[in-house]
Amino acid sequence: MLPIDPLMTEHRLIEKMIRLMAQETARIRDNMAVSPEFAFVNPKFIDAAVDFICGYADRIHHGKEEEIFFLALEQKPLSWEHLEIMQELQQEHGWGRQTTARLAAAKENYANGSPDSLAEVLGLMEALVDFYPRHIALEDQHFFLPVMAYFTQAEQEALLQQMSEFDKDFDHQGYQKMVTDWEACGCKCHL
């Protein structure tokens, strides 16, 4: 197993949540096309999406990338191309954090009766839905596999061990269940 295998497996769960966010955004927009009064924003879903992105996509997944994988790569003589991609990925992680925080704040404003916040909620959800597939494709198709050549077999095994130790502090199954539960209700559950 390569150190990128767990990261790529995590990408598959992130993609599932992003699909749910896309479905929920489309549902809200379809309802609004009938009348803005029928938006039926489900704050529980947005809370779950924010929790997933903050807890799973950022803390668990990006945590392993930034605190283990990228740190190890920084010790290697990276090509200019790989260095640029890694810096771009790190910047994108920051953008994702900021956008998710803005989504949480916009949802709170909407829940507190600010009608203008609905457009912001939808815009931020759509921005995240647009962002994550591109970000994942950059990692999966243009970065992860090529940079494995910088590591010896022993170094790869050490990275896997560090990632395994890192994961012990987190509830992967809880996030998998969260996504499965939302898939089961089709993100159409209303309060």
C-alpha positions as CSV (number, residue, x, y, z in Angstrom):
1,M,0.0,0.0,0.0
2,L,1.2,3.5,-0.9
3,P,0.8,6.4,1.5
4,I,-1.5,8.0,-1.0
5,D,-4.0,5.1,-0.8
6,P,-5.7,6.3,2.4
7,L,-5.8,9.8,1.1
8,M,-7.4,8.7,-2.2
9,T,-9.9,6.5,-0.2
10,E,-10.8,9.6,1.8
11,H,-11.4,11.5,-1.5
12,R,-14.2,9.0,-2.4
13,L,-16.1,9.9,0.8
14,I,-15.5,13.6,0.3
15,E,-16.9,13.3,-3.2
16,K,-20.1,11.6,-1.8
17,M,-20.7,14.5,0.5
18,I,-20.0,17.0,-2.2
19,R,-22.6,15.2,-4.4
20,L,-25.1,15.5,-1.6
21,M,-24.4,19.2,-1.3
22,A,-24.9,19.6,-5.0
23,Q,-28.2,17.8,-4.8
24,E,-29.3,19.9,-1.9
25,T,-28.3,23.1,-3.6
26,A,-30.2,22.1,-6.8
27,R,-33.3,21.2,-4.7
28,I,-33.3,24.6,-3.0
29,R,-32.8,26.4,-6.3
30,D,-35.7,24.4,-7.9
31,N,-37.9,25.2,-5.0
32,M,-37.0,28.9,-5.2
33,A,-37.9,28.9,-8.9
34,V,-41.5,28.2,-7.8
35,S,-41.3,30.8,-5.1
36,P,-38.5,32.1,-2.7
37,E,-40.9,31.2,0.1
38,F,-40.4,27.5,-0.8
39,A,-36.6,27.4,-0.4
40,F,-36.9,25.0,2.5
41,V,-33.3,25.3,3.6
42,N,-32.5,22.4,6.0
43,P,-30.1,23.9,8.6
44,K,-29.4,20.4,9.8
45,F,-28.0,19.4,6.5
46,I,-25.9,22.5,6.2
47,D,-24.6,21.9,9.8
48,A,-23.7,18.3,8.8
49,A,-22.0,19.5,5.6
50,V,-20.0,22.1,7.5
51,D,-19.1,19.5,10.2
52,F,-18.0,17.0,7.5
53,I,-15.9,19.5,5.7
54,C,-14.3,20.9,8.9
55,G,-13.9,17.6,10.6
56,Y,-13.3,15.1,7.9
57,A,-12.1,16.9,4.8
58,D,-10.0,19.4,6.6
59,R,-9.0,18.1,10.0
60,I,-8.6,14.4,9.1
61,H,-7.8,14.5,5.4
62,H,-6.0,17.8,4.9
63,G,-4.4,17.3,8.3
64,K,-2.7,14.2,7.1
65,E,-1.6,15.9,3.9
66,E,-0.3,19.0,5.6
67,E,1.1,17.6,8.9
68,I,2.6,14.4,7.4
69,F,2.7,14.1,3.7
70,F,3.6,17.7,2.6
71,L,6.1,18.0,5.5
72,A,7.9,14.9,4.3
73,L,7.8,16.3,0.7
74,E,9.3,19.6,1.9
75,Q,12.4,17.6,2.8
76,K,12.8,16.3,-0.7
77,P,14.4,18.1,-3.8
78,L,11.0,18.6,-5.5
79,S,10.8,19.6,-9.1
80,W,9.5,23.1,-9.7
81,E,6.2,21.7,-11.0
82,H,5.6,19.5,-8.0
83,L,6.5,22.4,-5.6
84,E,4.1,24.7,-7.4
85,I,1.3,22.1,-7.2
86,M,2.0,21.5,-3.5
87,Q,1.8,25.2,-2.8
88,E,-1.4,25.5,-4.8
89,L,-2.9,22.7,-2.8
90,Q,-2.0,24.3,0.5
91,Q,-3.5,27.6,-0.7
92,E,-6.7,25.7,-1.7
93,H,-6.9,24.1,1.7
94,G,-6.9,27.6,3.2
95,W,-9.6,28.7,0.8
96,G,-11.7,25.7,1.7
97,R,-11.4,26.5,5.4
98,Q,-12.4,30.2,4.9
99,T,-15.3,29.3,2.6
100,T,-16.6,26.7,5.0
101,A,-16.5,29.2,7.9
102,R,-18.3,31.7,5.8
103,L,-21.0,29.1,5.0
104,A,-21.5,28.3,8.7
105,A,-21.9,32.1,9.4
106,A,-24.3,32.6,6.5
107,K,-26.4,29.6,7.6
108,E,-26.6,31.2,11.1
109,N,-27.6,34.5,9.7
110,Y,-30.3,32.8,7.6
111,A,-31.5,30.8,10.6
112,N,-31.8,34.1,12.5
113,G,-34.1,35.6,9.9
114,S,-31.8,37.4,7.5
115,P,-33.4,36.7,4.1
116,D,-30.3,38.0,2.2
117,S,-28.3,35.2,3.7
118,L,-30.1,32.6,1.6
119,A,-28.3,33.7,-1.6
120,E,-25.0,33.7,0.3
121,V,-25.6,30.2,1.7
122,L,-26.4,28.9,-1.8
123,G,-23.4,30.7,-3.4
124,L,-21.0,29.3,-0.8
125,M,-22.4,25.8,-1.1
126,E,-22.0,26.0,-4.9
127,A,-18.5,27.3,-4.6
128,L,-17.5,24.3,-2.4
129,V,-19.3,22.0,-4.8
130,D,-17.3,23.4,-7.7
131,F,-14.0,23.5,-5.7
132,Y,-13.7,20.0,-4.3
133,P,-13.9,17.9,-7.5
134,R,-11.2,20.1,-9.1
135,H,-9.0,20.0,-6.0
136,I,-9.4,16.2,-5.7
137,A,-8.6,15.7,-9.4
138,L,-5.4,17.8,-9.1
139,E,-4.2,15.6,-6.2
140,D,-5.4,12.3,-7.7
141,Q,-4.3,12.8,-11.3
142,H,-1.4,15.2,-11.2
143,F,0.3,15.1,-7.8
144,F,0.0,12.0,-5.6
145,L,1.4,9.3,-7.8
146,P,4.2,11.3,-9.3
147,V,5.6,12.5,-6.0
148,M,5.8,8.9,-4.7
149,A,9.0,8.6,-6.7
150,Y,10.7,10.9,-4.1
151,F,10.3,8.3,-1.3
152,T,12.1,5.0,-0.7
153,Q,10.0,2.0,0.2
154,A,11.0,2.4,3.9
155,E,10.0,6.1,3.8
156,Q,6.6,5.2,2.3
157,E,6.0,2.6,5.0
158,A,7.0,5.2,7.7
159,L,4.5,7.7,6.1
160,L,1.8,5.1,6.2
161,Q,2.5,4.4,9.9
162,Q,2.4,8.1,10.7
163,M,-0.9,8.4,9.0
164,S,-2.3,5.4,10.8
165,E,-1.2,6.9,14.1
166,F,-2.8,10.2,13.1
167,D,-6.1,8.6,12.3
168,K,-6.4,7.0,15.8
169,D,-7.6,10.3,17.1
170,F,-10.6,10.5,14.7
171,D,-13.9,8.8,14.1
172,H,-13.8,7.9,10.4
173,Q,-16.8,5.6,10.9
174,G,-18.9,8.4,12.3
175,Y,-18.3,10.5,9.2
176,Q,-19.0,7.5,6.9
177,K,-22.3,7.0,8.7
178,M,-23.2,10.7,8.4
179,V,-22.8,10.5,4.6
180,T,-24.7,7.2,4.4
181,D,-27.5,8.5,6.5
182,W,-27.9,11.7,4.3
183,E,-27.7,9.5,1.2
184,A,-30.5,7.4,2.6
185,C,-32.8,10.4,3.0
186,G,-31.8,11.9,-0.3
187,C,-31.1,15.3,1.4
188,K,-34.8,16.0,1.1
189,C,-35.6,15.8,4.7
190,H,-37.3,19.0,5.9
191,L,-37.9,20.4,9.4
